[in-house]
Amino acid sequence: KIPLKAYQIYGIIGLSERSEDMKISTKGRYALRMLLDLAEHQEEGYIALKDIAARQGISKKYLEQIVPIFNKSDILKTNRGYQGGYMLAQSPEKYTVGQILRLTEGSLSPVSCVDQDPIECERSALCATLPMWQGLSRVINEYLDGITLQDLLDSKKQHTDCCGCSSEKKEDEKHE
């Protein structure tokens, strides 16, 4: 085994099929923003997609493509009709970023062979890089599974409280 040093990941990493770069897709990023918006406004009850779209600057059509992913996985509650909309099925501390991104992105592993059990690559027994890829996959997943929607909300609140962003925004709204 190759010993792994402790790594701190400052960005979110995933694998894009359209590129050799490791990236989280727009769908994954928008899904996370949508669920964060629902978490932030949970006391308002069911939230219409048009309201989320307006606050987040995401098209309603795009959000409509994301919703079925979360309906199938029982992350969202749905209410149809005039006062209809969506809300989280559980509290924000129950959902991790890793869980959400795996639903929207599939695997978060940096290479496909890491997800195979058993590994189907004919070179796996000789592959000097396999333990490194397995370690990176573990670090990514452990990091993202250690962050909940509530953690992100708390971090946002702490940031706006400490730098005055929220009070500046309120002042701007008074002058509009």
N, C-alpha and C positions, 0 to 999 in steps of 0.2 A: 504494500500500500504506500502511496505517496502521501506524506503528511501535508495537511492543508493548513495554511496560516489563516488566522481570522481576517475576514474581509468585510469592509463596510461598503455596501453598494449605494451609491448616491443617485443612481437613475434606475428606472425599471427596464429590465432586459427581457426580450423574447425573440422569437425567430420569425422573420417575415419570409414567406415562400417566394415572394417576387424579387427578393434581393438577397445578397449575401450578408447584408448588415443585419444585426440583431436589433429588432424593433418591435414594439407593441403597435398593433394596427389602430387605425382610426376607430374602428368598431370597439375595440377594447378600451381605448381612452374615453370615448364618448359614453360607453356603458358605465364606466366608473364614475364619470361626472354626473350621469343621470341618477345613479343610486345615491351618490353623495347629496345631490339636490333633494331627493326624497327624504334622506336621513335628516338633513338640515331643516326641512319643513314638515317633519312628521307630526307635529302638534296641530297642523292645519287639516289633518285627515287626508282624504283622497285628493291627489294632485293631478290636474289635467296635463297631458303631454304638451299642449300648447304653452302652458306656463313654464314647464321645465325648459322647453325649446327656447322660449324668449329669454329666460334668465341665463341659460348656458350658451346661447348663440349657436345652437345646433338646430338643423332643420327638423321639423316635426316628422317628416317622411323618414328621415334616417332613424329617429328614435322608434318609430313604428316597426322598423326592421329588427331592432334590438330587443324590444319587449317580449316577443315570443320565447326567446332564449331563457329569460327569467321566469316567465309563466310556467314553462315546462319543469323548471327546477324548484318551483314553490318559493322563490325569493320574493315575488310580488303578490300582493292582493289586488284584485281588480274589482271595480264597481262601475257598472254601465249606467248610462242615462244622464239626465241633466246635471246632477252633482257627481258624475262619474270621474274616474281617474285611477291612479295607482298609488299604492303605499307599500312600504316594506312589510313583509309578513312577520318579521321578527325585529328586535331592536338592533341598532347599528353595530353594537359590539359583537354580534353573532356572525357577522359577515367579514371575511378577510379579503384583502386585495388579491391574494393568490387564488382563492376560490372563484372570485369574480372573473379574473383574467383567464383562468383555465376554462371557464364556461364559454367565454367569447373567443379565445385564441386557440383553444385546444392545449397542447403541451407548451410548457415554458422552457423546455430543455433546449440547450444550445445546439445539439446535434440529434438527429432522429434515432440513432442506434441506442441512445441512453434510455429511451422509452420502451425498448423491446425487452420482453422477458420470455424466453431467453433471448439474448442478443443474437440476431440472425446474420450479422456481418461475418463473412468468412475470415476476416483478418482480426477479429476481436481477441483471439488468444495471443496474437503477436503485437497488438496495438499498444504502443507506448503512450498514446495520448488518451486512451479510454478512461483511465482513472482520473485524469484531470477533468475531462468532460463530465464524468459522474459527480465529481466534487463540485464543479461549477453549478451543475443542475441542482444539487442539494442545497448549496448556498442561496441560489436564486429563490427556490421554493420555500426554504425556511425563512428567508427575509420577508418575502411577500405574504407568507402565512402568518407572520408575526405582526402584521399591520391590519387593524380593523377599520371599518368605516368610521367608527367612533374615534379612533386614534387620529384619523385625518381631520375630522371635525374639530377635535380638541386642538390639534396643531394649527388649524386655520384660525380658530378663536384666539389662541395664544399669540399668533402672529399679528392679527388685526388689533388686539388689545395693546400689544407692546409698541407698535410703530405708529399708532394713530390712524391707520387706514380707515377704520370704521367711522371714527368721528369726522374725518375729512369728507367721507362719502356723504354723511348726514348733512354736513354744512353745504356741500355742493347741491344736494337735493332741495335744501331750503331756498336757494337762490334761483332755482329753475322755474 
